[in-house]
Amino acid sequence: MIRLFFLIPILMCAIWYWYLNTNNYTVKDGLKGFGYIFAFNAIIIGFFVLMLFLTD
């Protein structure tokens, strides 16, 4: 399961990119959104890694 964590940010970025293209925004306009996606996923993945080491 942990080996698939890299798919979560890729999927969320793909959805965000699709949203930007659908509403005629550029990637530069949505750059802040990509940053939020990566920050959110880093926190979630960090939490799960921490729990993995604490419960091991």
Secondary structure, DSSP 8 states (H G I E B T S, - for coil): -GGGTTHHHHHHHHHHHHHHHHTT--TTTTHHHHHHHHHHHHHHHHHHHHHHHHH-
